[in-house]
């Protein structure tokens, strides 16, 4: 009887182990899936954006000693920026590298950063983003289901057209201009007298070529990287809007990571943030040379011409306050208070 009892207990343990094995395998498989970070960007390969992301990927993977794998999907492989942002929010991918104009579709508070003529230079922008707005932005990302990673930039945006220089709001009256899919961008174009059409980045070149739009605004880096400059004849260095960019993660996914991996991902992001910004800014003159070499005529606004655009765009700030969430309006108050103007 004693031997039979021992044998019975042995078989009970064996059967329990057999039943648990599939569940343990599934659990291990789930953990393995969680430790893959797929991140999408419309930035083409061989650009400062791609270089920054590759540096970050290498640093994270080395420091994590193989516990997490980062897969970069560059050049719009997973669709437009707006598509990628939505995929990240839904958890279909774990991360997204996006301009603030596109991620504003899910986090409207970031629109405050793109109000025309808000920042006079990149130094002002850096101080506001890294200091004054750091915590409010982090909280806004979390409320929308994202974890804030680190910042980069597109740069200052400029006017580009097929038929003439844009040197005054009158030059935009009735002109069909491509707009980023963002309320602030659309409001700016309308305030300046243009007729804007929101078009995803991946469809702009075709829209220029078939006459759907007469022009666009964009930072020099992306303009050349996406070959948009090949479909225009006139570029006005207007610097009317500073556009940051951001790397963010799906919050539900990120919160399940071990704490040390969360720290590694965030710290290594901060470590490449300055590199990314400096690289974009240093390339400005070189990229402008590429634009000119393509036969595009380039002009810079005078002080009086810039002042006319600033005046025409000023109502955009009032529209923003009227339509924005209280949290976004408060961010604008913080920025204006810190800039004291």
KETI-996287 format. One record per residue (C-alpha): residue number from 1; residue in one letter; z, y negated, x negated. Coordinates in nm, 2 decimals, padded with zeros to 4 digits. Layout:
<pts>
+-----+--------+--------+--------+--------+
: num : residu :      Z :      Y :      X :
+-----+--------+--------+--------+--------+
: NUM :      A :      Z :      Y :      X :
...
+-----+--------+--------+--------+--------+
</pts>
This chain:
<pts>
+-----+--------+--------+--------+--------+
: num : residu :      Z :      Y :      X :
+-----+--------+--------+--------+--------+
:   1 :      X :  00.00 :  00.00 :  00.00 :
:   2 :      X :  00.09 : -00.23 : -00.28 :
:   3 :      X : -00.25 : -00.16 : -00.45 :
:   4 :      X : -00.43 : -00.21 : -00.13 :
:   5 :      X : -00.26 : -00.54 : -00.08 :
:   6 :      X : -00.36 : -00.66 : -00.43 :
:   7 :      X : -00.72 : -00.55 : -00.37 :
:   8 :      X : -00.73 : -00.73 : -00.03 :
:   9 :      X : -00.60 : -01.05 : -00.18 :
:  10 :      X : -00.86 : -01.03 : -00.46 :
:  11 :      X : -01.14 : -00.99 : -00.20 :
:  12 :      X : -01.00 : -01.28 :  00.00 :
:  13 :      X : -01.01 : -01.51 : -00.31 :
:  14 :      X : -01.35 : -01.39 : -00.40 :
:  15 :      X : -01.49 : -01.46 : -00.05 :
:  16 :      X : -01.33 : -01.81 : -00.04 :
:  17 :      X : -01.48 : -01.89 : -00.38 :
:  18 :      X : -01.82 : -01.78 : -00.25 :
:  19 :      X : -01.79 : -01.99 :  00.05 :
:  20 :      X : -01.68 : -02.29 : -00.15 :
:  21 :      X : -01.96 : -02.26 : -00.41 :
:  22 :      X : -02.24 : -02.43 : -00.20 :
:  23 :      X : -02.01 : -02.71 : -00.10 :
:  24 :      X : -01.91 : -02.77 : -00.47 :
:  25 :      X : -02.28 : -02.76 : -00.56 :
:  26 :      X : -02.36 : -03.02 : -00.30 :
:  27 :      X : -02.08 : -03.23 : -00.41 :
:  28 :      X : -02.19 : -03.22 : -00.77 :
:  29 :      X : -02.55 : -03.30 : -00.66 :
:  30 :      X : -02.43 : -03.60 : -00.46 :
:  31 :      X : -02.23 : -03.73 : -00.76 :
:  32 :      X : -02.54 : -03.69 : -00.98 :
:  33 :      X : -02.75 : -03.88 : -00.72 :
:  34 :      X : -02.50 : -04.16 : -00.71 :
:  35 :      X : -02.52 : -04.21 : -01.09 :
:  36 :      X : -02.89 : -04.30 : -01.08 :
:  37 :      X : -02.95 : -04.68 : -01.05 :
:  38 :      X : -03.29 : -04.75 : -00.93 :
:  39 :      X : -03.37 : -05.13 : -00.96 :
:  40 :      X : -03.68 : -05.30 : -00.83 :
:  41 :      X : -03.85 : -05.62 : -00.95 :
:  42 :      X : -04.19 : -05.79 : -00.89 :
:  43 :      X : -04.17 : -05.91 : -01.26 :
:  44 :      X : -04.46 : -05.75 : -01.45 :
:  45 :      X : -04.39 : -05.55 : -01.77 :
:  46 :      X : -04.42 : -05.74 : -02.10 :
:  47 :      X : -04.25 : -06.05 : -01.96 :
:  48 :      X : -03.91 : -06.20 : -02.05 :
:  49 :      X : -03.78 : -06.07 : -01.72 :
:  50 :      X : -03.88 : -05.71 : -01.81 :
:  51 :      X : -03.75 : -05.75 : -02.17 :
:  52 :      X : -03.41 : -05.86 : -02.03 :
:  53 :      X : -03.38 : -05.58 : -01.79 :
:  54 :      X : -03.48 : -05.32 : -02.06 :
:  55 :      X : -03.21 : -05.46 : -02.29 :
:  56 :      X : -02.95 : -05.44 : -02.01 :
:  57 :      X : -03.06 : -05.08 : -01.93 :
:  58 :      X : -03.04 : -04.97 : -02.29 :
:  59 :      X : -02.69 : -05.13 : -02.34 :
:  60 :      X : -02.55 : -04.98 : -02.02 :
:  61 :      X : -02.69 : -04.63 : -02.08 :
:  62 :      X : -02.56 : -04.62 : -02.44 :
:  63 :      X : -02.22 : -04.75 : -02.35 :
:  64 :      X : -02.19 : -04.51 : -02.06 :
:  65 :      X : -02.28 : -04.22 : -02.29 :
:  66 :      X : -02.53 : -04.07 : -02.04 :
:  67 :      X : -02.31 : -04.09 : -01.73 :
:  68 :      X : -02.56 : -04.32 : -01.55 :
:  69 :      X : -02.94 : -04.34 : -01.56 :
:  70 :      X : -03.12 : -04.67 : -01.49 :
:  71 :      X : -03.47 : -04.65 : -01.36 :
:  72 :      X : -03.67 : -04.98 : -01.36 :
:  73 :      X : -03.95 : -05.03 : -01.11 :
:  74 :      X : -04.14 : -05.34 : -01.24 :
:  75 :      X : -04.45 : -05.53 : -01.11 :
:  76 :      X : -04.38 : -05.48 : -00.74 :
:  77 :      X : -04.41 : -05.10 : -00.76 :
:  78 :      X : -04.17 : -05.08 : -00.46 :
:  79 :      X : -04.33 : -05.37 : -00.27 :
:  80 :      X : -04.26 : -05.74 : -00.24 :
:  81 :      X : -03.93 : -05.90 : -00.34 :
:  82 :      X : -03.83 : -05.93 :  00.02 :
:  83 :      X : -03.91 : -05.56 :  00.07 :
:  84 :      X : -03.70 : -05.47 : -00.24 :
:  85 :      X : -03.41 : -05.68 : -00.12 :
:  86 :      X : -03.41 : -05.50 :  00.21 :
:  87 :      X : -03.43 : -05.16 :  00.05 :
:  88 :      X : -03.13 : -05.25 : -00.17 :
:  89 :      X : -02.93 : -05.36 :  00.13 :
:  90 :      X : -03.01 : -05.04 :  00.32 :
:  91 :      X : -02.91 : -04.83 :  00.01 :
:  92 :      X : -03.26 : -04.69 : -00.04 :
:  93 :      X : -03.24 : -04.82 : -00.39 :
:  94 :      X : -02.93 : -04.92 : -00.58 :
:  95 :      X : -03.03 : -05.25 : -00.73 :
:  96 :      X : -03.28 : -05.54 : -00.71 :
:  97 :      X : -03.39 : -05.82 : -00.94 :
:  98 :      X : -03.50 : -06.10 : -00.72 :
:  99 :      X : -03.57 : -06.47 : -00.70 :
: 100 :      X : -03.31 : -06.65 : -00.49 :
: 101 :      X : -03.59 : -06.75 : -00.25 :
: 102 :      X : -03.64 : -06.38 : -00.16 :
: 103 :      X : -03.28 : -06.26 : -00.16 :
: 104 :      X : -03.19 : -06.55 :  00.08 :
: 105 :      X : -03.35 : -06.34 :  00.35 :
: 106 :      X : -03.02 : -06.14 :  00.34 :
: 107 :      X : -02.79 : -06.39 :  00.18 :
: 108 :      X : -02.88 : -06.73 :  00.33 :
: 109 :      X : -02.61 : -06.91 :  00.12 :
: 110 :      X : -02.82 : -06.89 : -00.19 :
: 111 :      X : -03.07 : -07.13 : -00.03 :
: 112 :      X : -02.84 : -07.41 : -00.15 :
: 113 :      X : -02.95 : -07.35 : -00.51 :
: 114 :      X : -03.32 : -07.42 : -00.42 :
: 115 :      X : -03.28 : -07.75 : -00.23 :
: 116 :      X : -03.55 : -07.98 : -00.38 :
: 117 :      X : -03.43 : -08.22 : -00.65 :
: 118 :      X : -03.07 : -08.09 : -00.64 :
: 119 :      X : -03.05 : -08.03 : -01.01 :
: 120 :      X : -03.19 : -08.27 : -01.26 :
: 121 :      X : -03.20 : -08.01 : -01.54 :
: 122 :      X : -03.12 : -07.66 : -01.63 :
: 123 :      X : -02.79 : -07.76 : -01.79 :
: 124 :      X : -02.67 : -07.89 : -01.45 :
: 125 :      X : -02.79 : -07.58 : -01.28 :
: 126 :      X : -02.61 : -07.35 : -01.52 :
: 127 :      X : -02.28 : -07.53 : -01.48 :
: 128 :      X : -02.30 : -07.51 : -01.10 :
: 129 :      X : -02.41 : -07.15 : -01.08 :
: 130 :      X : -02.17 : -07.01 : -01.35 :
: 131 :      X : -01.88 : -07.23 : -01.27 :
: 132 :      X : -01.85 : -07.42 : -00.94 :
: 133 :      X : -02.03 : -07.17 : -00.73 :
: 134 :      X : -01.94 : -06.85 : -00.91 :
: 135 :      X : -01.67 : -06.72 : -00.67 :
: 136 :      X : -01.82 : -06.85 : -00.34 :
: 137 :      X : -02.15 : -06.68 : -00.43 :
: 138 :      X : -01.97 : -06.36 : -00.52 :
: 139 :      X : -01.80 : -06.36 : -00.18 :
: 140 :      X : -02.13 : -06.44 :  00.00 :
: 141 :      X : -02.30 : -06.14 : -00.17 :
: 142 :      X : -02.02 : -05.91 : -00.07 :
: 143 :      X : -02.03 : -06.02 :  00.29 :
: 144 :      X : -02.40 : -05.93 :  00.30 :
: 145 :      X : -02.35 : -05.59 :  00.15 :
: 146 :      X : -02.43 : -05.67 : -00.21 :
: 147 :      X : -02.24 : -05.68 : -00.54 :
: 148 :      X : -02.33 : -05.98 : -00.75 :
: 149 :      X : -02.45 : -05.87 : -01.09 :
: 150 :      X : -02.58 : -06.14 : -01.31 :
: 151 :      X : -02.82 : -06.44 : -01.31 :
: 152 :      X : -03.16 : -06.51 : -01.47 :
: 153 :      X : -03.42 : -06.76 : -01.37 :
: 154 :      X : -03.77 : -06.82 : -01.26 :
: 155 :      X : -03.75 : -07.18 : -01.37 :
: 156 :      X : -03.86 : -07.51 : -01.23 :
: 157 :      X : -04.14 : -07.49 : -00.98 :
: 158 :      X : -04.46 : -07.70 : -00.99 :
: 159 :      X : -04.75 : -07.79 : -00.76 :
: 160 :      X : -05.08 : -07.60 : -00.81 :
: 161 :      X : -05.40 : -07.66 : -00.61 :
: 162 :      X : -05.77 : -07.56 : -00.61 :
: 163 :      X : -05.92 : -07.90 : -00.53 :
: 164 :      X : -05.71 : -08.19 : -00.68 :
: 165 :      X : -05.39 : -08.30 : -00.84 :
: 166 :      X : -05.09 : -08.33 : -00.61 :
: 167 :      X : -04.93 : -08.66 : -00.72 :
: 168 :      X : -04.80 : -08.79 : -00.39 :
: 169 :      X : -04.69 : -08.66 : -00.05 :
: 170 :      X : -05.01 : -08.80 :  00.09 :
: 171 :      X : -05.20 : -08.55 : -00.13 :
: 172 :      X : -05.03 : -08.27 :  00.06 :
: 173 :      X : -05.10 : -08.40 :  00.41 :
: 174 :      X : -05.25 : -08.11 :  00.61 :
: 175 :      X : -05.31 : -07.90 :  00.30 :
: 176 :      X : -05.27 : -07.52 :  00.34 :
: 177 :      X : -05.00 : -07.43 :  00.09 :
: 178 :      X : -04.85 : -07.09 :  00.02 :
: 179 :      X : -04.47 : -07.09 :  00.07 :
: 180 :      X : -04.21 : -06.84 : -00.04 :
: 181 :      X : -04.06 : -06.66 :  00.25 :
: 182 :      X : -03.76 : -06.89 :  00.27 :
: 183 :      X : -03.64 : -07.15 :  00.52 :
: 184 :      X : -03.57 : -07.41 :  00.25 :
: 185 :      X : -03.92 : -07.37 :  00.10 :
: 186 :      X : -04.09 : -07.40 :  00.44 :
: 187 :      X : -03.88 : -07.70 :  00.53 :
: 188 :      X : -03.97 : -07.87 :  00.20 :
: 189 :      X : -04.34 : -07.82 :  00.25 :
: 190 :      X : -04.33 : -07.96 :  00.60 :
: 191 :      X : -04.12 : -08.26 :  00.49 :
: 192 :      X : -04.38 : -08.33 :  00.23 :
: 193 :      X : -04.66 : -08.32 :  00.50 :
: 194 :      X : -04.82 : -07.98 :  00.40 :
: 195 :      X : -04.91 : -07.70 :  00.63 :
: 196 :      X : -04.72 : -07.40 :  00.48 :
: 197 :      X : -04.79 : -07.03 :  00.52 :
: 198 :      X : -04.52 : -06.78 :  00.41 :
: 199 :      X : -04.69 : -06.51 :  00.20 :
: 200 :      X : -04.53 : -06.23 : -00.01 :
: 201 :      X : -04.58 : -06.26 : -00.39 :
: 202 :      X : -04.80 : -05.95 : -00.39 :
: 203 :      X : -05.05 : -06.10 : -00.15 :
: 204 :      X : -05.08 : -06.45 : -00.29 :
: 205 :      X : -05.37 : -06.40 : -00.53 :
: 206 :      X : -05.59 : -06.26 : -00.25 :
: 207 :      X : -05.49 : -06.55 : -00.02 :
: 208 :      X : -05.60 : -06.80 : -00.29 :
: 209 :      X : -05.93 : -06.62 : -00.35 :
: 210 :      X : -06.03 : -06.59 :  00.02 :
: 211 :      X : -05.92 : -06.94 :  00.11 :
: 212 :      X : -05.62 : -06.86 :  00.33 :
: 213 :      X : -05.43 : -07.12 :  00.12 :
: 214 :      X : -05.54 : -07.42 : -00.09 :
: 215 :      X : -05.25 : -07.39 : -00.34 :
: 216 :      X : -04.89 : -07.30 : -00.41 :
: 217 :      X : -04.58 : -07.40 : -00.60 :
: 218 :      X : -04.44 : -07.17 : -00.87 :
: 219 :      X : -04.26 : -07.15 : -01.20 :
: 220 :      X : -04.49 : -07.13 : -01.50 :
: 221 :      X : -04.37 : -06.79 : -01.61 :
: 222 :      X : -04.44 : -06.61 : -01.29 :
: 223 :      X : -04.76 : -06.81 : -01.22 :
: 224 :      X : -04.92 : -06.67 : -01.54 :
: 225 :      X : -04.76 : -06.32 : -01.53 :
: 226 :      X : -04.91 : -06.27 : -01.18 :
: 227 :      X : -05.24 : -06.44 : -01.28 :
: 228 :      X : -05.22 : -06.70 : -01.00 :
: 229 :      X : -05.33 : -06.97 : -01.25 :
: 230 :      X : -05.68 : -06.81 : -01.26 :
: 231 :      X : -05.74 : -06.92 : -00.90 :
: 232 :      X : -05.65 : -07.29 : -00.93 :
: 233 :      X : -05.80 : -07.59 : -01.11 :
: 234 :      X : -05.51 : -07.84 : -01.10 :
: 235 :      X : -05.15 : -07.81 : -01.20 :
: 236 :      X : -04.90 : -08.09 : -01.14 :
: 237 :      X : -04.58 : -08.06 : -01.35 :
: 238 :      X : -04.36 : -08.18 : -01.06 :
: 239 :      X : -04.04 : -07.98 : -01.13 :
: 240 :      X : -03.94 : -08.03 : -00.77 :
: 241 :      X : -03.72 : -07.72 : -00.73 :
: 242 :      X : -03.51 : -07.52 : -00.97 :
: 243 :      X : -03.53 : -07.15 : -00.89 :
: 244 :      X : -03.27 : -06.91 : -01.03 :
: 245 :      X : -03.31 : -06.53 : -01.01 :
: 246 :      X : -03.04 : -06.27 : -00.96 :
: 247 :      X : -02.97 : -05.90 : -01.02 :
: 248 :      X : -02.76 : -05.75 : -00.74 :
: 249 :      X : -02.65 : -05.40 : -00.63 :
: 250 :      X : -02.59 : -05.22 : -00.31 :
: 251 :      X : -02.22 : -05.28 : -00.25 :
: 252 :      X : -02.15 : -04.94 : -00.08 :
: 253 :      X : -02.30 : -04.76 : -00.38 :
: 254 :      X : -02.14 : -04.98 : -00.64 :
: 255 :      X : -01.79 : -04.94 : -00.49 :
: 256 :      X : -01.81 : -04.56 : -00.52 :
: 257 :      X : -01.87 : -04.58 : -00.89 :
: 258 :      X : -01.59 : -04.50 : -01.13 :
: 259 :      X : -01.41 : -04.83 : -01.23 :
: 260 :      X : -01.51 : -04.80 : -01.59 :
: 261 :      X : -01.88 : -04.77 : -01.50 :
: 262 :      X : -01.86 : -05.07 : -01.27 :
: 263 :      X : -01.71 : -05.27 : -01.57 :
: 264 :      X : -01.99 : -05.16 : -01.80 :
: 265 :      X : -02.27 : -05.25 : -01.56 :
: 266 :      X : -02.12 : -05.60 : -01.49 :
: 267 :      X : -02.02 : -05.68 : -01.85 :
: 268 :      X : -02.36 : -05.58 : -02.00 :
: 269 :      X : -02.53 : -05.79 : -01.73 :
: 270 :      X : -02.33 : -06.09 : -01.85 :
: 271 :      X : -02.41 : -06.01 : -02.21 :
: 272 :      X : -02.79 : -06.04 : -02.14 :
: 273 :      X : -02.77 : -06.33 : -01.90 :
: 274 :      X : -02.80 : -06.61 : -02.17 :
: 275 :      X : -03.07 : -06.42 : -02.34 :
: 276 :      X : -03.28 : -06.40 : -02.03 :
: 277 :      X : -03.24 : -06.77 : -01.95 :
: 278 :      X : -03.32 : -06.88 : -02.31 :
: 279 :      X : -03.62 : -06.66 : -02.33 :
: 280 :      X : -03.77 : -06.80 : -02.01 :
: 281 :      X : -03.71 : -07.16 : -02.12 :
: 282 :      X : -03.83 : -07.12 : -02.48 :
: 283 :      X : -04.16 : -06.98 : -02.35 :
: 284 :      X : -04.24 : -07.29 : -02.14 :
: 285 :      X : -04.48 : -07.46 : -02.39 :
: 286 :      X : -04.65 : -07.14 : -02.48 :
: 287 :      X : -04.71 : -07.05 : -02.11 :
: 288 :      X : -04.84 : -07.40 : -02.04 :
: 289 :      X : -05.09 : -07.35 : -02.33 :
: 290 :      X : -05.21 : -07.03 : -02.15 :
: 291 :      X : -05.27 : -07.23 : -01.83 :
: 292 :      X : -05.47 : -07.50 : -02.01 :
: 293 :      X : -05.67 : -07.24 : -02.20 :
: 294 :      X : -05.77 : -07.09 : -01.87 :
: 295 :      X : -05.94 : -07.42 : -01.78 :
: 296 :      X : -05.67 : -07.56 : -01.56 :
: 297 :      X : -05.62 : -07.94 : -01.57 :
: 298 :      X : -05.26 : -08.04 : -01.61 :
: 299 :      X : -05.08 : -08.37 : -01.52 :
: 300 :      X : -04.72 : -08.48 : -01.52 :
: 301 :      X : -04.57 : -08.70 : -01.25 :
: 302 :      X : -04.46 : -09.05 : -01.35 :
: 303 :      X : -04.11 : -09.17 : -01.26 :
: 304 :      X : -04.24 : -09.36 : -00.96 :
: 305 :      X : -04.44 : -09.06 : -00.83 :
: 306 :      X : -04.14 : -08.83 : -00.87 :
: 307 :      X : -03.92 : -09.08 : -00.68 :
: 308 :      X : -04.17 : -09.08 : -00.39 :
: 309 :      X : -04.14 : -08.70 : -00.36 :
: 310 :      X : -03.76 : -08.71 : -00.39 :
: 311 :      X : -03.75 : -08.96 : -00.10 :
: 312 :      X : -03.98 : -08.75 :  00.12 :
: 313 :      X : -03.79 : -08.43 :  00.05 :
: 314 :      X : -03.44 : -08.58 :  00.11 :
: 315 :      X : -03.44 : -08.48 :  00.48 :
: 316 :      X : -03.45 : -08.11 :  00.37 :
: 317 :      X : -03.08 : -08.14 :  00.27 :
: 318 :      X : -02.99 : -08.27 :  00.61 :
: 319 :      X : -03.19 : -07.99 :  00.78 :
: 320 :      X : -03.01 : -07.74 :  00.56 :
: 321 :      X : -02.66 : -07.87 :  00.66 :
: 322 :      X : -02.76 : -07.86 :  01.03 :
: 323 :      X : -02.90 : -07.50 :  01.01 :
: 324 :      X : -02.68 : -07.34 :  00.74 :
: 325 :      X : -02.37 : -07.13 :  00.78 :
: 326 :      X : -02.04 : -07.32 :  00.72 :
: 327 :      X : -02.00 : -07.13 :  00.40 :
: 328 :      X : -02.34 : -07.25 :  00.28 :
: 329 :      X : -02.27 : -07.61 :  00.38 :
: 330 :      X : -01.94 : -07.60 :  00.19 :
: 331 :      X : -02.13 : -07.48 : -00.12 :
: 332 :      X : -02.35 : -07.79 : -00.10 :
: 333 :      X : -02.04 : -08.01 : -00.07 :
: 334 :      X : -01.90 : -07.84 : -00.38 :
: 335 :      X : -02.22 : -07.90 : -00.58 :
: 336 :      X : -02.26 : -08.26 : -00.47 :
: 337 :      X : -01.90 : -08.33 : -00.54 :
: 338 :      X : -01.92 : -08.18 : -00.89 :
: 339 :      X : -02.25 : -08.37 : -00.96 :
: 340 :      X : -02.10 : -08.69 : -00.81 :
: 341 :      X : -02.43 : -08.82 : -00.67 :
+-----+--------+--------+--------+--------+
</pts>
